[in-house]
């Protein structure tokens, strides 16, 4: 399952850089738990909202 992540990664406030690790940890937790969405894998494409 593809998710899109929209984060402020550049510009005067690049707060998305701090959010990315937390989002990735959440995706990893879901993907590594066989009881959550079995037979599926969550994947994310990310985009900079400041460009």
C-alpha positions, -999 to +999 in steps of 0.1 A: +000+000+000+016+033-011+012+063+011+022+099+002+040+119+028+039+157+024+065+173+046+082+207+048+118+195+041+134+228+030+129+265+034+129+286+065+112+259+086+122+224+076+102+207+104+095+177+082+131+165+087+122+158+123+089+141+114+104+117+089+120+093+114+088+090+134+068+083+103+093+057+092+092+040+127+054+038+125+056+022+090+082-002+102+061-012+133+030-019+111+050-038+085+068-059+111+036-069+130+020-099+114-013-091+131-017-057+113-025-057+076-012-093+070+000-099+034+004-061+028+034-038+031+031+000+037+055+021+016+058+058+015+068+083-012+076+117+003+074+152-012+087+185+000+058+210+004+082+239+004+095+235-032 
